[in-house]
Amino acid sequence: MGGFFGTISKNSCLRDLYYGTDYNSHLGTSRGGLVTVNEGSFQRAIHNLENAYFRNKFEPDLSKFSGNAGIGIISDTDAQPIVLKSHLGRFAIVTVAYIQNIDELEQEIIDSGAHFAEFSRGSINQTELIALLINQKPTFEEGIDHMFSRIKGSCSLLILTSDSIIAARDKLGRTPVILGKKEGAYAITSEPCGFSNLGFEIDYYLGPGEILKVKADSFEQLRPPRKKMQICSFLWVYYGYPVSDYENINVDEVRYKGGFESGRNDETKADFVAAIPDSGIGYALGYAAGMGIPYKRAMIKYTPTWPRSFTPANQTMRELVAKMKLIPNKTLLRDKRVIFSDDSIVRGTQLRDNVEFLYGYGAKEVHMRISAPPMLYPCCFIGFTRTNSELELITRRIIQDLEGDHTKNLDRYADHNTPEYCNMVECMRKRFRLTSLKFNSIENMVKAIGLPKEQICTHCFDGSSYFD
């Protein structure tokens, strides 16, 4: 996925830019970048974050930057920002994007006589591709609309010019863009959790496809929002930081509500509820309150050297980090019946390891409660599942075993009221040696978020979504 932060001020923007970008670190794992503009001159730095933290990498660069406006990015994909000079002027751009038809668009641009200068891991840089699509039109707003019409997937972006920041939210609002304000400055970000520490207050939520031009003391709308929205439900389940609000809906409150409703209907006999930190905590707290039993911290994350913001892009290393950063409390676990909450099950690797931990440290019963419904489809809009292979999903492998065809009866496996769904969950329970296993329902998740279902993307759970 990834997250960006931009700010424009009547004074130096550097402190806010540096820390504001860092507050997006939980959204990306690959590269970080900053760019500022001062009297028309752009200063840029990009670093690999796969084996280090954003702040450590960029602190030595800070003396190189100056100016009252800048944008930054924590990227799951390409090296960013890109700086270009075109008929639109000199500008820098960062994107949070996932483009499915990138090969087709690449060939069209090459056939038109243009060329690519930026490469990432042997492929073109999709942020440069987006910039070239924008450059095909006479204005930024026309160019962004043109880009929206050509890509399949999603794209939110920030553009830094010599005197402003242009912000655009994905045409279906799959990823959020939030405007913050304080005396003498504005900020625009994917992730508003850092606003309070930097003195900003949320001023405006951009709508789907909306484009703003932001200056230090004002902003203007270049394009009004579109009517259809499909914001990613996984923002509230996993990606979003607990204190953040999207569409004016708080992440941790959604997790708590979903857990409370699920716990209220759970008659399992257990000694306490615990969580796989961090994204399972809100759901677990609600679950414990709904069941009327204690919440205890039976598994703790070792934050001094394994914060959430450090998640390697390599799958093998991710599994190692997931194991090493969590420490079970054997005193609490010994001979206890424990309900554990986690955010989701994708491949099942981390769940397998966690269950082995829990039994190994003396738990008598391990009941798992998942705050997301079973994931039946890879994400094709923001790419959070990191795979396009359906058979990497544990659900599809089990359906393959049950049906002989992992594409069969998927609508029934998505419906928690069907025998097929119950059979799939029971097979998962046995495979992971769990005492019991329950997932949140799509209906309860949507109710907890509080938006109409047609405004929320639930594609990974039930295959439904807008594709245009």
Secondary structure, DSSP 8 states (H G I E B T S, - for coil): -EEEEEEEESS--HHHHHHHHHTTGGG-SSEEEEEEEETTEEEEEEEE-TTS-HHHHHGGGGGG--SSEEEEEEESSS---EEEEETTEEEEEEEEEEETTHHHHHHHHHHTT-----EETTEE-HHHHHHHHHTTSSSHHHHHHHHHHH-SEEEEEEEE-SS-EEEE--TT-SS--EEEEETTEEEEES-GGGHHHHT-EEEEE--TT-EEEE-SS-EEEEE---S---EETHIIIIIS-TT-EETTEEHHHHHHHHHHHHHHT-----SEEEE-TTTTHHHHHHHHHHHT--B---EEE-TTT--TT---SSHHHHHHHHHHTEEE-HHHHTT-EEEEEES--SSSHHHHHHHHHHHHTT-SEEEEEESS----S--SSS-TTS---GGGSHHHHHHHHHHS-TTTTHHHHT-TTSHHHHHHHHHHHHHTT-SEEEE--HHHHHHHH-S-GGGEE-HHHHS-----
